[in-house]
């Protein structure tokens, strides 16, 4: 791990892991579920602009990538990949992206609830490419905060 990576990991932990202390996976799933509508509202207010579509496809790609990492907590193998392969193509329409976002978030919520109800595996943390090893709750919080922050970039051109 490079010095820059160590600094990012050290300083990101308080912002990703600490807010999840004492929260159940069910509560984290509820937060994700309730966080969907504000994202879709921002997309609608921004209109079906190229910028809004680009931001929403980025959010979808990151969330799908994060789902793959969350599945490691269920015993699936870890793939140290980037999010690009999970991102919808640039040609995807705004309405298709809205549908994909609904489906993607619903799958994240199902996955969170499934992990909450399972017997824990020996996996305690799964690596994030930038922030280092995260717990399942850390991953859910990251996906929630990332989508919320990125969605603020959606606006009409």
N, C-alpha and C positions, 0 to 999 in steps of 0.2 A: 504494500500500500504506500503510495507516494505521500509526501508531506502535505500536499494540498488535499488529497483524499482523507488523510487523518484529521485535518482541520475541519473539513466539511462534515465528516462523521461525528466528530466531537461536539461541534456546535449545533448540529441538526438534531441530535438525540433529545435535548430538552423540548424541542418544538414538535417532535413526532411521537416519541414514546411517553414522555411524562404526562401529556394531557389525557392519555388513555388509562392511567393508573386508577384502579377502582371501578372502571367501566366494564360492564359485561359485554360479551360478544353480541348478545341480543340487543342491547342498547346501541351498540355501534351499528348494527344492521338497521335499526330504526332510524338512526341519524342519516345513514346513507339513503334510505327510502324517502325520508322527508326532505332530503337535500336535492332530489331530482327536479321537482317543479320549479324552484327558483332558476335552475340552469336553463330549463326549457322556456321559462318566461323571458329570460335575458335574450335567448335566441330569437324569440318572436319579436321582442322590442327592437332588436338589431336588424330585423328583416332578413330576408334570404340573400344576404350579401356574401360575396366571396370571402371576406374576412371572417364573418360569423361561421360560415361552413368550414373554413380552415380550422378555426378554434374548436368547434364542436367535434370535428373528425380527430383532432389531436386528443381531446378529452376521452373520446371513445377508445382510441388506440392505447392510451396509457391505462385506462381501466381494464381493457381486455388483457393487456400485458400483465397487469397486477393480478388479475384473476389466475393467470397461469402460475404466478409465484405463490398465490394463496393455496393452490391445489397441492403444493409441496407439503403443506401441513397435513394433508390427507394421505400422504405417502406417495404421491406422484414424483417422478424424477425432476430434478432441477434443470432447466435449460437457461444458461446464462446468455440470453439474447437481448436484443434491443426492441423497442416498442414499434418500430416502423412496419414490421410485417403484420401488425394487428390493426393498423390504422386504415380506415376506409379510403378508397381512391378519391382523387380530387374531382372526379366526374360525378360523384355521388350527390344526388339532389338534397336540398334542405329537408324536404319531407322524409326522404329515406333516412337521413341522418337523425332526425327526431325519433323515428321508429327504432333505429339501431341504438340510440342512447337509452330509450325506455327499456329495450330488451337487455342491453348490456348491464344497466344498473340493476334490473330485476335479477339477473344472474349473479351479480356481486352480492346482493342481499341474500339470495338463496344459498350461495356458497358460505357466507358468513354464518347463517343460521345452521347450516349443515356442520360446519366446523365446530360451532358451539355445542352441538348435540353429540359429537363423536368422542370416543375415548381418545385422549391426546396421543399423538405419535411421539416418537423420540425427538422429533424436530421441534426446536424451541424458537429458532429464528431462521429467516430466509433472507438472503442478501438482496439488497436494492443496489442497482448499478452505481448510484451516486452516494446514497446515504448509509451504505453498509447494512449489516444484519438488522432486520426488523422482526418484531413479534407479529403474530396474526393481527392483533389489535393495532399495532403500529402501521401495518399495511392498510388496514381499513381506514384509519385516520388519515394516512397519506392520500389515499384515493379520494376521500371526502374533501380534504383541504385543497388538493390539486384541482379538482373539478370546479370547486367553488371559486378559487382564485382565477383560474384560466377563463371561466365563463364571464368574468368582468371585462374581458377584452373584446367581447362580442358587441358590435355596434354597426349601424348602417354606414355605408361608404358615401 
